[in-house]
Amino acid sequence: MSDPTPRLAADPIAEAHRQWVEHGWGDAADGMAAITSLMRAHQIALSRVESVLRPFDVTFARYEVLMLLYLSRRRSLPMRTIGSRLQVHQTSVTNAVDRLEEAGLVVRRPHPTDRRATLVELTRAGAALAERATAALNAQVFADPGLSPSSVTSLVSVLRRMRRDAGDF
């Protein structure tokens, strides 16, 4: 698969770093370069993932919901739990579940013991799609994320510390 983004002659983040220093913001230049690099890397990774998921007609956000349900013991969870585990706003969960339900991949059911809660349950079609999409992601993205195994280990460690320090867990 070819990258639709044209290659640049120079690293724009390195140039921004140079400009930061030149403008007297040297104490913030490394942090700016780190955050900007992280955000660009996110765009690259998300683009790769979304291109693999496109044939399955599912976004990464919806894939995450499917996999959370797929990996749960009963293949169903309360809406609130989905939002909490994915660390997203309830509105985002509702939107994703609406789309998945329209596609026949999940169903909503009343919670058996809590009348205020709604369970989201994975359908057979949803489980089958989760398995196929995961196989494709594993083969085309996750098995080779574009970094050496030692770099992947280092990156995961650094990002875990960043997430932990931000209160993610």
C-alpha positions in Angstrom: 0.0 0.0 0.0 1.5 3.4 -1.0 1.4 6.3 1.4 -0.8 9.1 -0.2 1.2 11.7 1.8 4.1 13.1 -0.3 7.5 12.7 1.3 9.1 15.9 2.6 12.7 16.8 2.0 13.3 17.6 5.6 11.7 16.9 9.0 9.2 19.7 9.8 9.3 18.9 13.5 13.1 19.2 13.6 12.7 22.6 11.8 10.0 23.7 14.3 12.4 22.7 17.1 15.1 24.8 15.6 12.7 27.7 15.2 11.5 27.3 18.9 15.1 27.6 20.1 15.8 30.6 17.7 12.7 32.4 19.1 13.9 32.0 22.7 11.7 29.1 23.6 14.5 26.6 24.0 13.3 25.4 27.4 10.1 24.2 25.7 11.5 23.1 22.4 12.2 19.4 23.3 8.7 19.0 24.8 7.1 20.7 21.7 9.0 18.3 19.5 8.0 15.3 21.6 4.3 16.1 21.7 4.2 17.1 18.0 6.0 13.9 17.1 3.6 11.9 19.2 0.6 13.5 17.6 2.0 12.9 14.1 2.8 9.3 15.0 -0.9 8.9 16.2 -2.1 10.1 12.8 0.2 7.6 11.0 -0.9 4.7 13.2 -4.6 5.6 13.0 -4.4 5.9 9.2 -2.9 2.4 9.0 -5.5 0.9 11.3 -8.4 2.7 9.6 -7.3 1.5 6.1 -7.3 -2.1 7.3 -10.7 -1.7 9.0 -12.3 0.1 6.0 -13.3 -3.1 4.2 -15.0 -4.3 7.3 -17.0 -1.0 7.4 -16.0 -0.3 10.9 -14.0 2.5 12.5 -11.3 2.0 15.1 -13.7 3.4 17.8 -16.3 0.8 16.9 -13.7 -1.9 16.6 -12.6 -1.1 20.2 -16.2 -1.6 21.4 -16.5 -4.9 19.5 -13.3 -6.2 21.0 -14.2 -5.1 24.5 -17.4 -7.1 24.2 -15.6 -10.0 22.4 -13.1 -10.3 25.2 -15.6 -10.0 28.0 -16.7 -13.1 29.8 -20.4 -12.9 28.7 -19.8 -10.9 25.5 -21.9 -8.2 27.0 -21.3 -5.2 29.2 -23.2 -2.2 30.5 -22.9 0.9 28.4 -21.3 2.8 31.4 -18.7 0.1 31.7 -17.8 0.4 28.0 -17.2 4.1 28.4 -15.1 3.6 31.5 -12.9 0.9 30.1 -12.4 2.7 26.8 -11.9 6.0 28.7 -14.3 7.9 26.4 -17.3 10.0 27.1 -20.7 8.3 27.2 -21.9 10.2 24.1 -19.1 8.5 22.1 -20.1 5.1 23.4 -23.7 5.8 22.5 -22.7 6.9 19.0 -20.6 3.8 18.4 -23.2 1.4 19.8 -25.9 3.0 17.7 -23.8 2.4 14.5 -22.9 -1.2 15.6 -26.5 -1.9 16.4 -27.7 -0.6 13.0 -25.2 -3.0 11.4 -26.5 -5.9 13.4 -23.2 -6.4 15.3 -24.6 -5.6 18.8 -27.9 -5.5 20.5 -29.1 -3.5 23.5 -30.8 -5.4 26.3 -32.3 -4.2 29.6 -29.9 -5.0 32.5 -31.4 -7.9 34.5 -30.8 -6.3 37.9 -30.4 -2.6 37.3 -33.4 -0.9 35.5 -31.3 2.2 34.9 -28.6 0.4 33.0 -28.5 -1.0 29.5 -26.4 -4.0 28.4 -24.7 -4.1 25.0 -24.4 -7.6 23.7 -22.2 -8.8 20.9 -24.1 -10.7 18.2 -22.7 -13.7 16.3 -22.2 -11.4 13.3 -20.3 -9.0 15.6 -18.1 -11.7 17.0 -17.3 -13.0 13.5 -16.4 -9.5 12.3 -14.3 -8.9 15.4 -12.4 -12.1 14.6 -11.8 -11.2 10.9 -10.9 -7.6 11.6 -8.5 -8.7 14.4 -6.8 -11.2 12.1 -6.4 -8.5 9.4 -5.0 -5.9 12.0 -2.6 -8.5 13.5 -1.3 -9.4 10.0 -1.1 -5.9 8.5 -0.4 -3.6 11.4 0.2 -5.1 14.9 2.7 -7.8 13.9 4.8 -5.1 12.2 4.1 -1.6 13.6 7.0 -0.1 11.7 9.5 -0.3 14.6 12.0 -2.9 15.7 10.9 -5.2 18.6 13.2 -3.4 21.1 11.8 0.0 19.9 8.3 -1.3 20.4 9.1 -2.4 23.9 10.7 0.9 24.7 7.9 2.9 23.2 5.2 1.0 25.1 7.2 1.6 28.3 7.6 5.3 27.8 3.9 5.7 26.8 2.8 3.6 29.8 4.7 6.0 32.1 3.2 9.0 30.4 -0.3 7.6 30.7 0.2 6.6 34.3 1.6 10.0 35.3 -1.4 11.6 33.6 -3.7 9.6 35.8 -4.8 7.2 33.1 -4.6 4.3 35.6 
